[in-house]
Amino acid sequence: MICIEFWSIYLIVWLFPILFLIHDLEEILTVKGFMSRNKDRIVSILPQKVGIFVQKQFDLTTVQFSVSVAFVFIFVLSSTYLATHYNFAEGALRYLFIIVAVFFLHVFTHVGQALILRTYTPGVITSVLIILPYTLYLFFRLFREHLIDWNFALFNIPFVLLALPIILGTHSIARKLVK
């Protein structure tokens, strides 16, 4: 059995880009087919404006979705690098915290989609089995190693909320870049 309790915080943080790629590979491989099969159902189940928004956000080709993932991966990789390279200096740690918190919240969008649609949704498996435990453990370790505290976490929640539309905006950018 692998005991991650003894892994350094640096190693735990460097798992972030790897686990992100595993999760997003599930999404890349399944989102196009899922949207083709469920587009009309999504619009009919959700309130009209929400359904149209969701449909538009995810009505991407596989290449467009992959480009969007690549943009988000830049945030993931740069936040990981900066936090570890600068020994968790406050600004770099804040950036990592925000990106990881967005990823943590992203789990609940997958779970919510699956519950509302009562079916498998792209990314839900890796969200529940990999991303949720990983982000919770990373937060636990950051707290335990006294790199963050509740004041730090609460202070950064508004920045997490501001980052959400930026991350969603990568879909629009990818759609424009790849026709």
C-alpha positions in Angstrom: 0.0 0.0 0.0 1.3 3.5 -0.9 1.3 5.8 2.1 0.9 9.3 0.8 1.1 10.7 4.3 4.9 10.8 4.0 5.0 12.3 0.5 6.3 15.9 0.4 3.9 18.7 -0.2 5.9 19.4 -3.4 5.1 15.9 -4.7 1.4 16.3 -3.7 1.2 19.6 -5.5 2.9 18.2 -8.6 0.2 15.6 -8.9 -2.2 18.4 -9.8 -1.3 18.7 -13.5 -1.2 14.9 -13.9 -4.7 14.4 -12.3 -6.0 17.4 -14.2 -5.0 15.7 -17.5 -6.5 12.4 -16.5 -9.8 14.1 -15.6 -9.9 16.2 -18.8 -9.0 13.2 -20.9 -12.3 11.7 -19.8 -14.1 14.9 -20.8 -12.3 15.2 -24.1 -13.1 11.6 -25.1 -16.8 11.8 -24.1 -18.1 15.4 -24.4 -18.8 15.5 -28.1 -20.8 12.2 -28.2 -22.6 13.2 -25.0 -23.7 16.5 -26.3 -24.8 15.0 -29.6 -27.0 12.5 -27.8 -28.3 14.9 -25.1 -28.4 18.4 -26.6 -32.2 18.6 -26.8 -32.7 16.9 -23.4 -30.4 19.4 -21.7 -32.4 22.3 -23.1 -35.8 20.7 -22.1 -34.8 19.8 -18.5 -33.1 23.0 -17.5 -34.6 26.4 -17.5 -34.5 27.7 -21.0 -31.7 30.3 -20.6 -29.6 27.9 -18.5 -30.1 25.1 -21.0 -29.1 27.3 -24.0 -26.0 28.5 -22.1 -24.9 24.9 -21.2 -25.6 23.8 -24.8 -23.6 26.6 -26.2 -20.7 26.2 -23.7 -20.3 22.5 -24.6 -21.3 22.4 -28.2 -17.6 22.3 -29.3 -15.8 20.0 -31.6 -13.3 17.6 -29.9 -10.4 19.8 -31.2 -12.1 23.0 -29.8 -12.7 21.3 -26.5 -9.0 20.1 -26.4 -7.8 23.7 -27.1 -9.9 24.9 -24.2 -8.4 22.3 -22.0 -4.9 23.3 -23.1 -5.6 26.9 -22.0 -6.8 25.8 -18.6 -3.8 23.4 -18.3 -1.6 26.5 -18.7 -3.2 27.9 -15.5 -2.8 24.5 -13.7 0.8 24.0 -14.8 1.9 27.6 -14.1 0.2 27.7 -10.7 1.9 24.4 -9.8 5.3 25.5 -11.0 5.2 28.9 -9.3 4.0 27.6 -6.0 6.7 24.9 -5.8 9.5 26.9 -7.4 9.0 29.9 -5.0 8.5 27.6 -2.0 4.9 28.5 -1.5 5.5 32.3 -1.3 2.2 34.1 -0.7 1.4 35.3 -4.2 2.3 32.0 -5.8 0.4 30.1 -3.1 -2.6 32.3 -3.7 -2.6 31.5 -7.4 -2.3 27.8 -6.7 -5.1 27.9 -4.1 -7.5 29.7 -6.5 -6.9 27.3 -9.4 -7.2 24.2 -7.1 -10.4 25.7 -5.5 -11.9 26.2 -9.0 -11.0 22.6 -9.8 -12.6 21.5 -6.5 -15.8 23.4 -7.3 -15.8 21.9 -10.8 -16.4 18.5 -9.2 -19.8 19.6 -8.0 -20.8 20.8 -11.5 -20.2 17.3 -12.8 -22.1 15.7 -9.9 -24.9 18.2 -10.3 -25.1 17.6 -14.0 -25.3 13.8 -13.5 -28.0 14.2 -10.8 -30.1 16.6 -12.9 -29.8 14.6 -16.1 -29.9 11.2 -14.2 -27.2 9.8 -16.4 -23.5 9.7 -16.9 -22.0 13.1 -17.8 -18.5 13.6 -19.1 -16.0 13.9 -16.3 -18.2 12.7 -13.5 -16.2 9.5 -12.9 -12.8 11.0 -12.5 -14.3 14.0 -10.6 -15.7 11.8 -7.9 -13.0 9.1 -7.8 -9.9 11.2 -8.3 -10.4 15.0 -8.2 -12.6 15.3 -5.1 -10.3 13.2 -2.9 -7.2 14.8 -4.3 -8.3 18.4 -3.8 -9.6 17.7 -0.3 -6.3 16.0 0.6 -4.2 18.9 -0.9 -6.2 21.4 1.1 -5.7 19.3 4.2 -2.0 19.1 3.6 -1.7 22.9 2.9 -3.5 23.5 6.2 -1.5 20.9 8.1 1.8 22.3 6.9 0.6 25.8 7.9 1.0 27.1 4.4 -2.6 28.3 4.5 -5.1 29.0 7.2 -8.9 29.8 7.3 -8.2 33.6 6.9 -6.2 32.9 3.8 -8.8 30.6 2.4 -11.8 32.9 3.1 -9.9 35.9 1.8 -9.4 34.2 -1.5 -12.9 33.0 -2.1 -13.9 36.1 -4.1 -10.8 35.5 -6.4 -12.0 31.9 -6.9 -15.4 33.2 -8.0 -13.7 35.7 -10.3 -11.7 33.0 -11.9 -14.7 30.9 -12.8 -15.8 33.0 -15.8 -12.2 33.2 -17.0 -12.0 29.4 -17.1 -15.4 29.2 -18.8 -14.2 31.8 -21.3 -11.6 29.4 -22.6 -14.5 27.6 -24.5 -15.3 30.8 -26.4 -11.7 31.5 -27.1 -11.2 27.9 -28.4 -14.4 28.2 -30.5 -13.0 31.4 -32.2 -9.5 30.0 -32.7 -10.5 26.7 -34.1 -13.3 26.8 -36.7 
